[in-house]
């Protein structure tokens, strides 16, 4: 045997292989998922009449007053202001909840057609 001060397999190996050059992998393109459209609720092209608006909601008097004031400031109908408010609220929801809202709205649109 070869007498060497080294202990283990390193004492027997004469030709060591070189360590391969190391490199840092490139960051892959960040996957960003988006919803099909930014808006879930759409404003109709024409002003809707009461026969086109099938549901009514009950609101406290102060909330109704605030919504009607916003509508008069923006020169919109109350249902348009409510649509804007709901749209802004839905934008802040997590993606799972947003998808549920989108699916329900699309189901209603498909049944109307």
C-alpha positions in Angstrom: 0.0 0.0 0.0 1.0 3.6 -0.5 2.0 5.2 2.6 0.4 8.6 2.8 -0.7 10.9 5.6 -4.1 11.2 4.0 -6.9 9.1 5.3 -9.7 7.5 3.2 -10.1 7.2 -0.6 -8.4 10.4 -1.2 -5.1 8.8 -0.3 -5.4 6.3 -3.2 -6.6 8.6 -6.0 -3.9 10.2 -8.0 -5.8 12.0 -10.7 -8.8 13.9 -9.3 -11.5 15.1 -11.6 -12.0 18.8 -11.6 -15.2 20.3 -10.2 -17.5 21.4 -13.0 -17.9 25.1 -13.4 -20.9 26.3 -11.5 -23.4 28.7 -12.9 -26.5 30.3 -11.6 -29.6 29.4 -13.5 -31.5 32.2 -15.2 -34.8 33.2 -13.6 -37.6 31.7 -15.7 -40.2 34.1 -17.0 -42.6 34.9 -14.1 -45.9 33.4 -14.7 -48.6 35.9 -14.3 -52.2 34.8 -14.7 -54.8 37.3 -15.6 -58.5 37.2 -15.8 -60.0 37.2 -19.3 -61.4 40.7 -19.0 -60.8 43.4 -16.4 -64.5 44.2 -16.1 -67.0 41.6 -15.0 -70.1 43.8 -15.1 -70.7 45.7 -18.3 -72.6 49.0 -18.6 -75.4 48.7 -21.2 -75.1 50.9 -24.3 -78.6 52.4 -23.7 -80.2 53.6 -20.6 -82.3 50.9 -19.0 -86.0 51.3 -18.1 -87.7 49.7 -15.1 -88.8 46.7 -17.2 -85.2 46.0 -18.0 -84.2 46.0 -14.4 -85.6 42.8 -12.9 -84.5 43.0 -9.3 -84.7 45.6 -6.6 -82.6 45.8 -3.4 -83.5 47.2 0.0 -81.0 49.7 1.4 -80.9 51.8 4.5 -81.9 55.3 3.9 -78.4 56.8 4.4 -76.9 54.3 1.9 -79.5 55.1 -0.7 -79.0 58.8 -0.1 -75.2 58.4 -0.6 -75.7 56.4 -3.8 -78.2 58.8 -5.2 -75.9 61.7 -4.4 -73.0 60.0 -6.2 -75.3 59.3 -9.1 -76.3 63.0 -9.4 -72.7 64.2 -9.0 -71.5 61.8 -11.8 -74.6 62.4 -13.9 -75.4 58.7 -14.0 -78.4 56.5 -13.1 -78.4 54.8 -9.7 -77.9 51.4 -11.2 -74.8 52.6 -13.1 -73.3 53.8 -9.8 -74.1 50.6 -8.1 -72.5 48.7 -11.0 -69.3 50.8 -10.6 -69.3 50.2 -6.8 -69.7 46.4 -7.3 -67.1 46.3 -10.0 -64.5 48.1 -7.8 -65.3 45.7 -4.9 -64.9 42.6 -7.1 -61.5 43.9 -8.4 -60.2 43.6 -4.8 -61.4 40.1 -4.2 -59.0 37.1 -4.3 -58.9 35.3 -7.6 -61.0 32.3 -6.5 -63.9 34.6 -5.4 -63.5 36.7 -8.5 -63.9 33.6 -10.6 -67.1 32.6 -8.8 -68.6 36.0 -9.4 -67.5 35.9 -13.1 -69.0 32.5 -13.6 -72.4 33.5 -12.0 -72.6 36.7 -14.0 -71.8 34.8 -17.3 -74.4 32.2 -16.5 -77.0 34.9 -16.1 -76.0 36.5 -19.3 -76.2 33.2 -21.2 -79.7 32.5 -19.9 -80.9 35.9 -21.0 -79.8 35.4 -24.6 
